[in-house]
Amino acid sequence: MAAVSRFSARVRLAPILLLVLAATACGGVRDYIADTYALQNTAGDAKTYTSNDPVGTTVSNIVAEEEPAARKADGGSEYLRYDDDIVTVSAGPGGGSLVRVEDIDGRYRSGGFAYLGPGFNPGSPAGGASGSGGSGSAK
């Protein structure tokens, strides 16, 4: 009977252990950026970091860590849309780059990135037709 109670206790603890491991292993793009680059400033839920690498290298490193749902280059900046965040990488001082991470509920939901096209229009799917706003969740 003691063996059965030890087994059932382990079975009950297994889901909790898996949840803790999943939470620590999958920090997301926001955590990767915070751990990799130097925080420059915070404004509301948006944070700006500095990277010593140029835009292309910085973007490649971020994308290698986590693939975005949509990606677009415009005017020397790269825009990466994730489930909960928009990451903008632009040229910074001295040949480095600036990495801005902001919650997707801000400017994204109000159409601030609609000029980037499919995947950046509020409610549009990443592979949708250009010019159609679409309906439903962007996540």
DATAQUI-V381296 format. One record per residue. NEAR is the number of other C-alpha atoms within 10 Angstrom. Layout:
near->[NEAR,NEAR]
This chain:
near->[5,6,8,9,10,10,11,11,11,12,11,10,11,11,11,11,12,10,11,10,11,11,11,9,9,10,10,16,22,19,10,15,23,15,10,13,16,15,17,13,11,13,8,8,11,16,19,21,19,23,23,16,17,18,23,15,14,22,22,12,15,20,14,10,13,13,14,19,16,19,20,15,13,10,6,10,17,19,22,22,25,22,14,14,22,27,26,22,27,23,19,16,11,9,11,17,24,25,30,23,23,23,19,21,13,15,14,20,16,12,13,13,18,18,11,16,20,24,26,27,26,25,19,23,21,18,11,14,13,13,12,13,18,16,11,10,9,21,16]
